[in-house]
Amino acid sequence: MSSESILGYIAAVLTTVSFLPQVTHIYKTRDTSAISLSMYLMFSIGVFLWFIYGALIHAWPMVIANGITLLLALTILVLKIKNTSSK
């Protein structure tokens, strides 16, 4: 495996896993007051576009990392929308 591939895999794992503490915290506390709805909406759209781009160029590490990141970001986005609408 090339050093470029190793670097890409490490970056993919770190950026994807970085969302787990936020998802866990929000799920446990149900507090999304400090989360920006517009930021997570734009971020989710951007990650979705990276996911599509990765699929189009057959960059499977990019597809996998962005697919997982998208699921985590959408979880935060849904909880934010749900908590905002219930107030």
Residue pairs with C-beta under 8 A, 6 or more apart in sequence:
5 61
8 61
8 62
9 61
12 61
12 62
12 64
12 65
13 65
15 65
15 69
16 65
16 68
16 69
16 72
19 69
19 72
19 73
19 76
20 72
22 72
22 76
23 72
23 75
23 76
25 31
26 32
26 35
26 76
26 79
26 80
27 75
27 79
30 79
30 83
31 83
32 76
32 79
32 80
32 83
32 84
33 83
35 76
35 80
37 77
37 80
37 81
37 84
40 73
40 76
40 77
40 80
41 77
43 73
44 70
44 73
44 74
44 77
47 66
47 69
47 70
47 73
48 66
48 70
50 62
50 66
51 62
51 63
51 66
51 67
51 70
53 59
53 62
54 60
54 61
54 62
54 63
54 66
55 63
